[in-house]
Amino acid sequence: MQDGQYMEKVSIFVDAQNVYYTTKQAFACGFDYNRFWARATAGREVVQAIAYSSDRGDSKQRQFQNILRAIGFEVKLKPYIQRADGSSKCDWDVGITIDALKAAAESDVVVLVSGDGDFDRLLSTVNVDHGVRTEVYGVEALTAGSLIDAAARFIPIEGDLLLTKKS
């Protein structure tokens, strides 16, 4: 509560692998998690905020995970799997979906950071079945149209949501 006014309750879910690769591909830089946090939580009470990532066990990745925790995220990790054919996998779709559906019961807004069209049904369910507003942050050119359409509000990752390269 701020000055006796109701604060909107928000739950945030970040598909860290997706945002890493889409911002790198589209802009050759990273996502500004601090600026995102300030924007997504402004005037809101955070119910939960979870960033989902792979665990390769390297020190640079651990440092990134600690930064996320310092911002306010819970970090959920899955082992990074390198297949014999050279492909890799670290898929959090089911985990994000379950957590977001649970959070909908106690949130006014569910924020998803991802461009993955597999989440369009999740957003529709959260909105229609639970009456919870949805917001998606994604790299517009690399975000599925079905996901943009399913969100009550789409916020493109661009401009000040990108980390600028230090010269």
DSSP file with accessible surface (Angstrom, degrees, kcal/mol):
  #  RESIDUE AA STRUCTURE BP1 BP2  ACC     N-H-->O    O-->H-N    N-H-->O    O-->H-N    TCO  KAPPA ALPHA  PHI   PSI    X-CA   Y-CA   Z-CA
    1    1 A M              0   0  164      0, 0.0     2,-0.5     0, 0.0     5,-0.2   0.000 360.0 360.0 360.0 135.7    0.0    0.0    0.0
    2    2 A Q  B >   -A    5   0A 109      3,-1.3     3,-2.3     1,-0.1     0, 0.0  -0.986 360.0 -21.3-124.5 117.3    1.2    3.4   -0.9
    3    3 A D  T 3  S-     0   0  161     -2,-0.5    -1,-0.1     1,-0.3     3,-0.1   0.877 124.3 -57.3  51.4  39.4   -0.7    6.4    0.7
    4    4 A G  T 3  S+     0   0   65      1,-0.2     2,-0.3     0, 0.0    -1,-0.3   0.544 108.5 128.2  74.0   4.9   -3.7    4.1    1.4
    5    5 A Q  B <   -A    2   0A 138     -3,-2.3    -3,-1.3     1,-0.1     2,-0.3  -0.714  65.9-106.7 -96.2 149.1   -4.0    3.2   -2.3
    6    6 A Y        -     0   0  149     -2,-0.3     2,-0.5    -5,-0.2    -1,-0.1  -0.510  29.9-144.4 -71.2 132.3   -4.2   -0.3   -3.7
    7    7 A M        -     0   0   36     -2,-0.3    37,-0.2    37,-0.0    36,-0.1  -0.885  21.2-115.6 -99.6 129.8   -1.1   -1.4   -5.4
    8    8 A E  E     -b   44   0B  51     35,-0.7    37,-2.8    -2,-0.5     2,-0.5  -0.353  29.1-127.3 -59.0 139.0   -1.6   -3.7   -8.4
    9    9 A K  E     -b   45   0B  70     35,-0.2    99,-2.7    37,-0.1   100,-2.0  -0.809  29.6-171.1 -96.3 128.8   -0.1   -7.2   -7.8
   10   10 A V  E     -bc  46 109B   0     35,-2.8    37,-3.2    -2,-0.5    38,-0.9  -0.929  16.3-165.0-124.2 141.5    2.4   -8.4  -10.5
   11   11 A S  E     -bc  48 110B   0     98,-2.0   100,-3.1    -2,-0.4     2,-0.4  -0.990  15.8-157.4-121.0 135.8    4.1  -11.7  -11.2
   12   12 A I  E     -bc  49 111B   0     36,-2.4    38,-2.9    -2,-0.4     2,-0.4  -0.947  10.7-174.1-122.1 133.7    7.0  -11.7  -13.6
   13   13 A F  E     -bc  50 112B   1     98,-2.7   100,-2.8    -2,-0.4     2,-0.6  -0.989   6.9-166.1-130.6 121.1    8.3  -14.6  -15.6
   14   14 A V  E     -bc  51 113B   0     36,-2.7    38,-2.9    -2,-0.4     2,-1.5  -0.934  16.9-155.3-115.9 118.5   11.5  -14.3  -17.7
   15   15 A D  E  >  -b   52   0B  13     98,-2.6     4,-2.4    -2,-0.6     5,-0.3  -0.722  21.7-174.6 -84.4  85.4   12.6  -16.8  -20.3
   16   16 A A  H  > S+     0   0    2     -2,-1.5     4,-2.3    36,-1.5    -1,-0.2   0.846  76.3  52.7 -60.6 -36.8   16.2  -15.8  -20.0
   17   17 A Q  H  > S+     0   0   32     35,-0.6     4,-2.3     2,-0.2     5,-0.2   0.936 111.0  47.6 -63.8 -45.2   17.5  -18.0  -22.8
   18   18 A N  H  > S+     0   0   35      1,-0.2     4,-2.6     2,-0.2     5,-0.3   0.943 113.9  45.4 -62.3 -47.6   14.9  -16.6  -25.2
   19   19 A V  H  X S+     0   0    1     -4,-2.4     4,-2.1    94,-0.3     5,-0.3   0.886 111.9  53.7 -67.8 -33.8   15.6  -12.9  -24.3
   20   20 A Y  H  X S+     0   0  115     -4,-2.3     4,-1.9    -5,-0.3    -1,-0.2   0.965 114.7  38.9 -62.5 -51.2   19.4  -13.5  -24.4
   21   21 A Y  H  X S+     0   0  106     -4,-2.3     4,-2.5     2,-0.2     5,-0.2   0.874 116.3  49.8 -71.7 -36.5   19.3  -14.9  -27.9
   22   22 A T  H  X S+     0   0   15     -4,-2.6     4,-2.6    -5,-0.2     5,-0.3   0.921 113.7  44.3 -72.2 -39.5   16.7  -12.6  -29.4
   23   23 A T  H  X>S+     0   0    0     -4,-2.1     4,-2.6    -5,-0.3     6,-0.9   0.909 115.5  49.4 -70.0 -36.4   18.4   -9.4  -28.2
   24   24 A K  H  X5S+     0   0  108     -4,-1.9     4,-1.5    -5,-0.3    -2,-0.2   0.933 115.3  43.6 -64.5 -45.2   21.8  -10.7  -29.3
   25   25 A Q  H  <5S+     0   0  145     -4,-2.5    -2,-0.2     1,-0.2    -1,-0.2   0.925 123.0  35.6 -66.4 -44.9   20.4  -11.6  -32.8
   26   26 A A  H  <5S+     0   0   44     -4,-2.6    -2,-0.2    -5,-0.2    -3,-0.2   0.850 138.5  11.5 -80.5 -35.2   18.4   -8.5  -33.3
   27   27 A F  H  <5S-     0   0   83     -4,-2.6    -3,-0.2    -5,-0.3    -2,-0.2   0.429  87.7-124.3-126.5  -3.3   20.6   -5.9  -31.7
   28   28 A A  S  <<S+     0   0   55     -4,-1.5     2,-0.3    -5,-0.6    -4,-0.2   0.863  83.5  79.7  56.2  37.1   24.0   -7.5  -30.9
   29   29 A C  S    S-     0   0   27     -6,-0.9    -2,-0.3    -9,-0.1    -1,-0.2  -0.906  78.4 -90.6-153.7-174.9   23.7   -6.6  -27.3
   30   30 A G        -     0   0   23    133,-0.4   133,-2.8    -2,-0.3     2,-0.4  -0.434  35.5 -96.7-104.4 176.2   22.0   -7.7  -24.1
   31   31 A F  B     -G  162   0C   9    131,-0.2     2,-1.2    -2,-0.1   131,-0.2  -0.729  30.8-128.8 -91.7 135.0   18.7   -7.0  -22.2
   32   32 A D     >  +     0   0   23    129,-2.9     4,-2.4    -2,-0.4     5,-0.2  -0.715  27.3 179.9 -88.3  93.6   18.8   -4.4  -19.4
   33   33 A Y  H  > S+     0   0   21     -2,-1.2     4,-2.7     1,-0.2    -1,-0.2   0.841  78.4  54.9 -64.3 -35.7   17.2   -6.4  -16.5
   34   34 A N  H  > S+     0   0  100      2,-0.2     4,-2.3     1,-0.2    -1,-0.2   0.942 111.2  43.2 -64.1 -46.9   17.5   -3.4  -14.1
   35   35 A R  H  > S+     0   0  118      2,-0.2     4,-2.2     1,-0.2    -2,-0.2   0.905 114.2  51.7 -66.2 -41.0   15.7   -1.0  -16.4
   36   36 A F  H  X S+     0   0    0     -4,-2.4     4,-3.3     2,-0.2     5,-0.3   0.941 109.2  50.4 -58.2 -48.7   13.1   -3.7  -17.1
   37   37 A W  H  X S+     0   0   51     -4,-2.7     4,-2.0     1,-0.2    -2,-0.2   0.932 110.0  50.1 -57.3 -46.7   12.5   -4.4  -13.4
   38   38 A A  H  X S+     0   0   60     -4,-2.3     4,-0.8     1,-0.2    -1,-0.2   0.909 116.5  41.8 -59.4 -41.3   12.0   -0.6  -12.8
   39   39 A R  H  < S+     0   0   93     -4,-2.2     3,-0.4     1,-0.2    -2,-0.2   0.930 116.2  45.8 -73.0 -47.3    9.5   -0.4  -15.6
   40   40 A A  H  < S+     0   0    0     -4,-3.3    -1,-0.2     1,-0.2    -2,-0.2   0.759 120.4  39.0 -71.7 -23.8    7.6   -3.6  -14.9
   41   41 A T  H >< S+     0   0   21     -4,-2.0     3,-2.6    -5,-0.3    -1,-0.2   0.482  78.4 132.8-106.1  -2.8    7.3   -3.1  -11.2
   42   42 A A  T 3< S-     0   0   70     -4,-0.8     3,-0.1    -3,-0.4    -3,-0.0  -0.258  89.2  -5.9 -56.7 119.6    6.7    0.7  -11.0
   43   43 A G  T 3  S+     0   0   50      1,-0.2   -35,-0.7   -36,-0.1     2,-0.3   0.657 116.6 109.8  71.0  16.1    3.7    1.3   -8.7
   44   44 A R  E <   -b    8   0B  30     -3,-2.6     2,-0.5   -37,-0.2    -1,-0.2  -0.909  68.5-126.3-124.8 152.7    3.2   -2.4   -8.3
   45   45 A E  E     -b    9   0B  86    -37,-2.8   -35,-2.8    -2,-0.3     2,-0.6  -0.841  29.9-131.1 -95.0 125.8    3.6   -5.0   -5.6
   46   46 A V  E     +b   10   0B  50     -2,-0.5   -35,-0.2   -37,-0.2     3,-0.1  -0.685  25.3 179.7 -82.6 118.1    5.7   -7.9   -6.8
   47   47 A V  E    S-     0   0B  41    -37,-3.2     2,-0.3    -2,-0.6   -36,-0.2   0.908  72.8 -25.5 -78.2 -49.5    4.0  -11.2   -5.9
   48   48 A Q  E     -b   11   0B  50    -38,-0.9   -36,-2.4     2,-0.0    -1,-0.4  -0.973  52.7-162.4-160.6 154.7    6.9  -13.2   -7.5
   49   49 A A  E     -b   12   0B   6     -2,-0.3    25,-3.1   -38,-0.2     2,-0.4  -0.952  16.0-179.0-143.3 119.1    9.5  -12.7  -10.1
   50   50 A I  E     -bd  13  74B   0    -38,-2.9   -36,-2.7    -2,-0.4     2,-0.5  -0.979  14.1-162.0-126.8 132.6   11.3  -15.7  -11.6
   51   51 A A  E     -bd  14  75B   0     23,-2.8    25,-2.7    -2,-0.4     2,-0.5  -0.955  14.3-152.8-109.8 130.4   14.0  -15.9  -14.2
   52   52 A Y  E     +bd  15  76B   0    -38,-2.9   -36,-1.5    -2,-0.5   -35,-0.6  -0.900  27.5 152.1-107.6 130.1   14.5  -19.3  -15.9
   53   53 A S  E     - d   0  77B   2     23,-2.5    25,-1.5    -2,-0.5     2,-0.2  -0.904  42.1 -97.9-148.6 172.4   17.9  -20.2  -17.3
   54   54 A S  E     - d   0  78B   0     -2,-0.3     2,-0.6    23,-0.2     3,-0.1  -0.582  28.7-135.0 -91.6 160.0   20.2  -23.0  -18.1
   55   55 A D  E     + d   0  79B  67     23,-2.3    25,-1.4    -2,-0.2    22,-0.0  -0.922  34.0 159.4-120.1 103.4   23.0  -24.1  -15.8
   56   56 A R        -     0   0  115     -2,-0.6    -1,-0.1    23,-0.2    -2,-0.0   0.483  52.2-125.4 -95.6 -10.8   26.3  -24.6  -17.5
   57   57 A G        +     0   0   36      1,-0.2     2,-0.2    -3,-0.1    -2,-0.1   0.558  60.8 139.2  80.6   9.8   28.2  -24.2  -14.3
   58   58 A D     >  -     0   0   69      1,-0.1     4,-2.1     4,-0.0    -1,-0.2  -0.548  60.2-122.4 -91.8 157.5   30.6  -21.5  -15.6
   59   59 A S  H  > S+     0   0   91      1,-0.2     4,-2.3     2,-0.2     5,-0.2   0.855 108.8  55.6 -67.6 -35.8   31.6  -18.5  -13.4
   60   60 A K  H  > S+     0   0  163      2,-0.2     4,-2.0     1,-0.2    -1,-0.2   0.916 110.1  47.0 -63.7 -39.8   30.3  -15.8  -15.9
   61   61 A Q  H  > S+     0   0   25      2,-0.2     4,-2.5     1,-0.2    -2,-0.2   0.911 110.3  52.2 -68.8 -39.4   26.8  -17.4  -15.8
   62   62 A R  H  X S+     0   0  122     -4,-2.1     4,-2.3     1,-0.2    -2,-0.2   0.898 108.2  52.2 -62.4 -39.0   26.9  -17.7  -12.0
   63   63 A Q  H  X S+     0   0  124     -4,-2.3     4,-2.0     2,-0.2    -1,-0.2   0.929 109.5  49.0 -62.2 -44.7   27.7  -14.0  -11.8
   64   64 A F  H  X S+     0   0   67     -4,-2.0     4,-2.3     1,-0.2    -2,-0.2   0.927 110.3  51.2 -60.4 -44.1   24.8  -13.2  -14.1
   65   65 A Q  H  X S+     0   0    5     -4,-2.5     4,-2.2     1,-0.2    -1,-0.2   0.899 108.5  51.6 -62.4 -38.1   22.5  -15.3  -11.9
   66   66 A N  H  X S+     0   0   94     -4,-2.3     4,-2.3     2,-0.2    -1,-0.2   0.874 107.3  52.9 -67.4 -35.0   23.7  -13.5   -8.8
   67   67 A I  H  X S+     0   0   81     -4,-2.0     4,-1.9     2,-0.2    -2,-0.2   0.933 108.5  50.4 -63.6 -45.0   22.9  -10.1  -10.5
   68   68 A L  H  X>S+     0   0    0     -4,-2.3     5,-2.4     1,-0.2     4,-1.6   0.920 110.6  49.3 -59.3 -43.4   19.4  -11.4  -11.2
   69   69 A R  H  <5S+     0   0  107     -4,-2.2    -1,-0.2     1,-0.2    -2,-0.2   0.904 108.5  53.2 -63.1 -40.3   18.9  -12.4   -7.6
   70   70 A A  H  <5S+     0   0   88     -4,-2.3    -1,-0.2     1,-0.2    -2,-0.2   0.849 106.1  53.7 -64.5 -32.6   20.2   -9.0   -6.4
   71   71 A I  H  <5S-     0   0   24     -4,-1.9    -1,-0.2    -5,-0.2    -2,-0.2   0.875 130.9 -92.5 -68.4 -36.5   17.6   -7.3   -8.6
   72   72 A G  T  <5S+     0   0   41     -4,-1.6     2,-0.3     1,-0.3   -23,-0.2   0.413  80.2 131.7 137.7   2.5   14.8   -9.3   -7.0
   73   73 A F      < -     0   0    6     -5,-2.4     2,-0.4    -6,-0.2    -1,-0.3  -0.599  52.0-135.8 -84.1 144.9   14.4  -12.4   -9.2
   74   74 A E  E     -d   50   0B  98    -25,-3.1   -23,-2.8    -2,-0.3     2,-0.5  -0.802  29.1-141.9 -83.8 138.1   14.2  -16.0   -8.0
   75   75 A V  E     -d   51   0B  17     -2,-0.4     2,-0.5   -25,-0.2   -23,-0.2  -0.931  15.3-167.1-111.1 122.7   16.5  -17.9  -10.4
   76   76 A K  E     -d   52   0B  55    -25,-2.7   -23,-2.5    -2,-0.5     2,-0.3  -0.942  11.9-163.3-108.1 131.7   15.4  -21.4  -11.6
   77   77 A L  E     -d   53   0B  55     -2,-0.5   -23,-0.2   -25,-0.2   -25,-0.0  -0.877  14.0-172.8-119.9 146.2   18.0  -23.5  -13.3
   78   78 A K  E     -d   54   0B  76    -25,-1.5   -23,-2.3    -2,-0.3    14,-0.0  -0.974  40.4 -95.5-127.4 147.9   17.9  -26.5  -15.5
   79   79 A P  E     -d   55   0B  94      0, 0.0     2,-0.5     0, 0.0   -23,-0.2  -0.322  36.9-118.9 -62.4 141.7   21.0  -28.4  -16.7
   80   80 A Y        -     0   0   57    -25,-1.4     2,-0.6    10,-0.1    10,-0.2  -0.728  30.8-151.9 -79.9 124.6   22.2  -27.4  -20.2
   81   81 A I  E     -H   89   0D  89      8,-2.2     8,-2.1    -2,-0.5     2,-0.6  -0.904  10.5-164.7-109.3 120.4   22.0  -30.6  -22.3
   82   82 A Q  E     -H   88   0D 110     -2,-0.6     6,-0.2     6,-0.2     2,-0.1  -0.918  18.8-145.9-100.4 118.8   24.3  -31.0  -25.3
   83   83 A R    >   -     0   0  109      4,-3.1     3,-2.0    -2,-0.6    -2,-0.0  -0.454  22.8-111.8 -83.9 161.1   23.0  -33.8  -27.5
   84   84 A A  T 3  S+     0   0  118      1,-0.3    -1,-0.1    -2,-0.1     4,-0.0   0.802 116.8  60.1 -60.2 -29.8   25.2  -36.2  -29.5
   85   85 A D  T 3  S-     0   0  123      1,-0.1    -1,-0.3     2,-0.1     3,-0.1   0.444 121.8-105.0 -81.4   2.3   24.1  -34.6  -32.8
   86   86 A G  S <  S+     0   0   49     -3,-2.0    -2,-0.1     1,-0.4    -1,-0.1   0.228  84.0 120.0  97.1 -16.5   25.5  -31.2  -31.6
   87   87 A S        -     0   0   40     -5,-0.1    -4,-3.1     1,-0.0    -1,-0.4  -0.332  49.2-147.6 -76.2 166.6   22.1  -29.6  -30.8
   88   88 A S  E     -H   82   0D  56     -6,-0.2     2,-0.3    -3,-0.1    -6,-0.2  -0.900   8.6-159.9-134.0 165.2   21.4  -28.4  -27.3
   89   89 A K  E     +H   81   0D  84     -8,-2.1    -8,-2.2    -2,-0.3     2,-0.1  -0.995  26.8 151.5-150.2 136.9   18.3  -28.1  -25.1
   90   90 A C        +     0   0   28     -2,-0.3     2,-0.6   -10,-0.2   -73,-0.1  -0.536  26.1 177.0-158.0  85.0   17.2  -26.2  -22.0
   91   91 A D        +     0   0   63      1,-0.1     4,-0.2    -2,-0.1     3,-0.2  -0.857  18.0 169.8-105.4 119.4   13.5  -25.8  -22.3
   92   92 A W     >  +     0   0   31     -2,-0.6     4,-3.0     1,-0.1     5,-0.3   0.221  43.9 114.1-106.5  10.4   11.5  -24.1  -19.5
   93   93 A D  H  > S+     0   0   21      1,-0.2     4,-2.3     2,-0.2     5,-0.2   0.898  80.7  42.8 -53.5 -47.5    8.1  -23.9  -21.3
   94   94 A V  H  > S+     0   0  104      2,-0.2     4,-2.7     1,-0.2     5,-0.2   0.936 115.4  49.5 -67.4 -43.2    6.3  -26.3  -19.0
   95   95 A G  H  > S+     0   0   16      1,-0.2     4,-2.4     2,-0.2     5,-0.2   0.921 112.5  47.0 -61.4 -44.9    7.8  -24.8  -15.8
   96   96 A I  H  X S+     0   0    0     -4,-3.0     4,-2.8     2,-0.2     5,-0.2   0.930 112.6  51.0 -62.3 -44.2    7.0  -21.2  -16.8
   97   97 A T  H  X S+     0   0   41     -4,-2.3     4,-2.5    -5,-0.3     5,-0.2   0.937 111.6  45.9 -60.9 -48.1    3.5  -22.3  -17.7
   98   98 A I  H  X S+     0   0   80     -4,-2.7     4,-2.3     1,-0.2    -1,-0.2   0.943 115.1  46.8 -61.9 -47.6    2.8  -24.0  -14.4
   99   99 A D  H  X S+     0   0   20     -4,-2.4     4,-2.4    -5,-0.2    -1,-0.2   0.908 113.1  49.1 -62.8 -40.8    4.3  -21.2  -12.3
  100  100 A A  H  X S+     0   0    1     -4,-2.8     4,-1.7    -5,-0.2    -1,-0.2   0.900 110.2  50.6 -67.8 -39.2    2.4  -18.5  -14.3
  101  101 A L  H  X S+     0   0   60     -4,-2.5     4,-0.6    -5,-0.2    -1,-0.2   0.912 112.4  47.0 -65.2 -40.0   -0.9  -20.4  -13.9
  102  102 A K  H >< S+     0   0  145     -4,-2.3     3,-1.0    -5,-0.2     4,-0.3   0.919 111.9  51.1 -64.5 -42.3   -0.4  -20.7  -10.1
  103  103 A A  H >< S+     0   0    0     -4,-2.4     3,-1.9     1,-0.2     4,-0.4   0.787  93.6  73.4 -67.4 -27.8    0.6  -17.0   -9.9
  104  104 A A  H >< S+     0   0    4     -4,-1.7     3,-0.9     1,-0.3    -1,-0.2   0.831  86.2  65.5 -58.0 -29.8   -2.6  -15.9  -11.7
  105  105 A A  T << S+     0   0   87     -3,-1.0    -1,-0.3    -4,-0.6    -2,-0.2   0.749 114.8  28.1 -64.9 -23.8   -4.6  -16.8   -8.6
  106  106 A E  T <  S+     0   0  116     -3,-1.9     2,-0.3    -4,-0.3    -1,-0.2   0.189 108.7  83.8-124.9  19.1   -2.9  -14.0   -6.6
  107  107 A S    <   -     0   0    9     -3,-0.9   -97,-0.2    -4,-0.4     3,-0.1  -0.885  51.4-161.1-124.3 153.2   -1.9  -11.5   -9.3
  108  108 A D  S    S+     0   0   54    -99,-2.7    25,-1.9    -2,-0.3     2,-0.4   0.680  90.1  26.3 -93.5 -28.8   -3.6   -8.6  -11.2
  109  109 A V  E     -ce  10 133B   0   -100,-2.0   -98,-2.0    23,-0.2     2,-0.5  -0.999  63.2-158.7-138.4 136.6   -1.0   -8.7  -13.9
  110  110 A V  E     -ce  11 134B   1     23,-2.6    25,-2.3    -2,-0.4     2,-0.5  -0.983  14.3-161.0-113.9 123.8    1.2  -11.5  -15.3
  111  111 A V  E     -ce  12 135B   0   -100,-3.1   -98,-2.7    -2,-0.5     2,-0.4  -0.922   5.7-170.2-106.7 129.0    4.3  -10.3  -17.2
  112  112 A L  E     -ce  13 136B   3     23,-2.9    25,-2.4    -2,-0.5     2,-0.7  -0.975  11.6-159.2-119.3 130.3    6.1  -12.6  -19.5
  113  113 A V  E     +ce  14 137B   0   -100,-2.8   -98,-2.6    -2,-0.4     2,-0.3  -0.911  54.5  92.0-108.1 101.8    9.5  -11.8  -21.1
  114  114 A S        -     0   0    1     23,-1.6    -2,-0.1    -2,-0.7   -98,-0.1  -0.915  60.5-144.6-177.0 158.1    9.7  -14.1  -24.1
  115  115 A G        +     0   0    4     -2,-0.3    29,-2.5  -100,-0.1     2,-0.5   0.281  59.1 127.9-113.0   6.9    9.0  -14.2  -27.8
  116  116 A D    >   -     0   0   36     27,-0.2     3,-2.0     1,-0.2     4,-0.1  -0.511  50.9-153.3 -75.7 116.5    8.1  -17.8  -27.8
  117  117 A G  G >  S+     0   0   16     -2,-0.5     3,-1.9     1,-0.3     4,-0.3   0.659  86.0  81.6 -63.0 -16.2    4.7  -18.4  -29.5
  118  118 A D  G 3  S+     0   0  114      1,-0.3     3,-0.4     2,-0.1     4,-0.3   0.726  85.8  61.1 -61.2 -18.7    4.2  -21.6  -27.4
  119  119 A F  G <> S+     0   0    0     -3,-2.0     4,-2.3     1,-0.2    -1,-0.3   0.443  74.0  94.4 -89.1   1.3    3.1  -19.2  -24.6
  120  120 A D  H <> S+     0   0   43     -3,-1.9     4,-2.3     1,-0.2    -1,-0.2   0.927  86.9  47.4 -62.0 -41.0    0.1  -17.8  -26.5
  121  121 A R  H  > S+     0   0  191     -3,-0.4     4,-2.6    -4,-0.3    -1,-0.2   0.875 108.7  55.9 -67.1 -35.6   -2.4  -20.3  -24.9
  122  122 A L  H  > S+     0   0   10     -4,-0.3     4,-2.8     2,-0.2     5,-0.2   0.957 109.4  45.7 -58.4 -49.6   -0.9  -19.6  -21.5
  123  123 A L  H  X S+     0   0    0     -4,-2.3     4,-2.4     1,-0.2     5,-0.2   0.907 112.5  50.4 -63.4 -41.5   -1.7  -15.9  -21.8
  124  124 A S  H  X S+     0   0   54     -4,-2.3     4,-3.3    -5,-0.2     5,-0.5   0.919 112.6  47.3 -61.3 -42.8   -5.1  -16.6  -23.2
  125  125 A T  H  X>S+     0   0   40     -4,-2.6     4,-1.6     2,-0.2     5,-0.9   0.926 111.3  50.1 -65.1 -44.8   -5.9  -18.9  -20.2
  126  126 A V  H  X5S+     0   0    0     -4,-2.8     6,-1.9    -5,-0.2     4,-0.7   0.927 119.2  39.0 -60.2 -41.8   -4.5  -16.5  -17.7
  127  127 A N  H  X5S+     0   0   66     -4,-2.4     4,-1.2     4,-0.2    -2,-0.2   0.969 125.0  33.3 -74.6 -53.2   -6.6  -13.7  -19.1
  128  128 A V  H  <5S+     0   0  106     -4,-3.3    -3,-0.2    -5,-0.2    -2,-0.2   0.951 127.7  34.1 -73.0 -50.6   -9.9  -15.5  -19.9
  129  129 A D  H  <5S+     0   0  115     -4,-1.6    -3,-0.2    -5,-0.5    -1,-0.2   0.796 133.1  27.4 -78.5 -29.3  -10.0  -18.1  -17.2
  130  130 A H  H  <<S-     0   0   88     -5,-0.9    -3,-0.2    -4,-0.7    -2,-0.2   0.493  94.8-128.3-112.0  -8.3   -8.4  -16.1  -14.4
  131  131 A G     <  +     0   0   65     -4,-1.2     2,-0.4    -6,-0.3    -4,-0.2   0.800  58.9 144.8  65.3  29.1   -9.3  -12.5  -15.4
  132  132 A V        -     0   0    5     -6,-1.9    -1,-0.2   -23,-0.0   -23,-0.2  -0.860  50.0-123.4-105.1 132.1   -5.7  -11.5  -15.1
  133  133 A R  E     -e  109   0B 100    -25,-1.9   -23,-2.6    -2,-0.4     2,-0.4  -0.427  26.5-148.7 -69.9 147.5   -4.1   -8.9  -17.5
  134  134 A T  E     -e  110   0B   1    -25,-0.2    19,-1.4    -2,-0.1    18,-0.8  -0.944  13.3-171.5-123.4 142.3   -1.1  -10.0  -19.4
  135  135 A E  E     -ef 111 153B   5    -25,-2.3   -23,-2.9    -2,-0.4     2,-0.4  -0.994   6.4-161.4-129.0 138.1    1.9   -8.1  -20.6
  136  136 A V  E     -ef 112 154B   0     17,-2.4    19,-3.4    -2,-0.4     2,-0.5  -0.979   4.8-164.3-121.8 131.7    4.7   -9.4  -22.9
  137  137 A Y  E     +ef 113 155B   1    -25,-2.4   -23,-1.6    -2,-0.4     2,-0.3  -0.972  33.1 139.8-107.4 126.1    8.1   -8.0  -23.4
  138  138 A G  E     - f   0 156B   2     17,-1.4    19,-2.4    -2,-0.5     2,-0.7  -0.989  62.7 -88.8-159.7 160.5    9.8   -9.3  -26.5
  139  139 A V    >   -     0   0    2     -2,-0.3     3,-1.5    17,-0.2     4,-0.4  -0.683  44.9-142.0 -72.8 113.4   12.0   -8.3  -29.4
  140  140 A E  G >  S+     0   0  109     -2,-0.7     3,-1.4    17,-0.3    -1,-0.2   0.875  95.0  49.3 -52.9 -47.2    9.3   -7.4  -31.8
  141  141 A A  G 3  S+     0   0   94      1,-0.3    -1,-0.3    -3,-0.1    -2,-0.1   0.734 119.9  39.3 -66.3 -20.0   10.8   -8.8  -35.0
  142  142 A L  G <  S+     0   0   57     -3,-1.5     2,-0.5     2,-0.1    -1,-0.3   0.182  93.3 100.8-117.2  15.6   11.5  -12.1  -33.2
  143  143 A T  S <  S-     0   0   13     -3,-1.4   -27,-0.2    -4,-0.4   -28,-0.1  -0.882  80.2-108.8-103.9 132.9    8.3  -12.4  -31.2
  144  144 A A    >>  -     0   0   30    -29,-2.5     4,-2.0    -2,-0.5     3,-0.6  -0.316  18.3-134.2 -59.7 135.0    5.6  -14.7  -32.5
  145  145 A G  H 3> S+     0   0   44      1,-0.2     4,-2.7     2,-0.2     5,-0.2   0.857 106.4  58.3 -58.2 -36.0    2.5  -12.8  -33.8
  146  146 A S  H 3> S+     0   0   51      1,-0.2     4,-1.6     2,-0.2    -1,-0.2   0.853 106.0  49.0 -64.8 -32.2    0.3  -15.2  -31.8
  147  147 A L  H <> S+     0   0    0     -3,-0.6     4,-1.4     2,-0.2    -2,-0.2   0.922 111.0  48.8 -72.5 -43.9    2.0  -14.2  -28.6
  148  148 A I  H  < S+     0   0   45     -4,-2.0     3,-0.4     1,-0.2    -2,-0.2   0.930 113.1  48.6 -59.4 -44.1    1.7  -10.5  -29.3
  149  149 A D  H  < S+     0   0  137     -4,-2.7    -1,-0.2     1,-0.2    -2,-0.2   0.840 109.5  52.3 -65.8 -33.6   -2.0  -11.0  -30.1
  150  150 A A  H  < S+     0   0   21     -4,-1.6    -1,-0.2    -5,-0.2     2,-0.2   0.746  94.0  87.3 -76.1 -23.0   -2.6  -13.0  -26.9
  151  151 A A  S  < S-     0   0   13     -4,-1.4     3,-0.2    -3,-0.4   -16,-0.1  -0.527  71.9-143.1 -80.0 142.3   -1.2  -10.4  -24.7
  152  152 A A  S    S+     0   0   63    -18,-0.8     2,-0.4     1,-0.3   -17,-0.2   0.852  95.1  16.9 -66.9 -32.6   -3.3   -7.5  -23.4
  153  153 A R  E     -f  135   0B 129    -19,-1.4   -17,-2.4     2,-0.0     2,-0.5  -0.989  69.0-159.8-143.8 130.9   -0.2   -5.3  -23.8
  154  154 A F  E     -f  136   0B  39     -2,-0.4   -17,-0.2   -19,-0.2    -6,-0.0  -0.946   6.1-169.0-111.4 128.9    3.0   -5.9  -25.8
  155  155 A I  E     -f  137   0B  11    -19,-3.4   -17,-1.4    -2,-0.5     2,-0.1  -0.962  19.7-135.2-117.8 112.6    6.1   -3.9  -24.9
  156  156 A P  E     -f  138   0B  30      0, 0.0     2,-0.8     0, 0.0   -17,-0.2  -0.454  14.5-125.2 -69.0 139.2    8.9   -4.2  -27.5
  157  157 A I        +     0   0    2    -19,-2.4   -17,-0.3    -2,-0.1     2,-0.3  -0.788  66.8 108.8 -82.0 112.0   12.4   -4.7  -26.2
  158  158 A E    >   +     0   0  100     -2,-0.8     3,-2.3   -19,-0.1     4,-0.1  -0.943  58.3  15.9-166.4 176.5   14.3   -1.8  -27.7
  159  159 A G  G >  S+     0   0   57     -2,-0.3     3,-1.8     1,-0.3    -2,-0.0  -0.159 127.8  11.3  52.2-120.9   15.9    1.5  -26.8
  160  160 A D  G 3  S+     0   0   69      1,-0.3    -1,-0.3  -125,-0.0  -125,-0.1   0.556 119.8  69.4 -73.3  -5.0   16.5    1.9  -23.1
  161  161 A L  G <  S+     0   0    0     -3,-2.3  -129,-2.9    -5,-0.1     2,-0.4   0.431  89.9  81.1 -87.5   2.5   15.7   -1.8  -22.4
  162  162 A L  B <  S-G   31   0C  22     -3,-1.8     2,-0.5  -131,-0.2  -131,-0.2  -0.846  83.8-121.8-108.4 142.9   18.9   -2.7  -24.2
  163  163 A L        -     0   0   81   -133,-2.8  -133,-0.4    -2,-0.4     2,-0.3  -0.715  28.8-138.4 -79.7 127.0   22.4   -2.7  -22.7
  164  164 A T        -     0   0  119     -2,-0.5     2,-0.2  -135,-0.1  -135,-0.0  -0.635  23.5-104.8 -87.2 147.6   24.6   -0.4  -24.7
  165  165 A K        -     0   0  156     -2,-0.3     2,-0.3     1,-0.1    -1,-0.1  -0.477  32.3-123.3 -71.2 137.1   28.1   -1.5  -25.4
  166  166 A K              0   0  194     -2,-0.2    -1,-0.1     1,-0.1    -3,-0.0  -0.650 360.0 360.0 -81.3 135.1   30.8    0.3  -23.3
  167  167 A S              0   0  174     -2,-0.3    -1,-0.1     0, 0.0     0, 0.0  -0.464 360.0 360.0 -97.7 360.0   33.4    2.0  -25.4
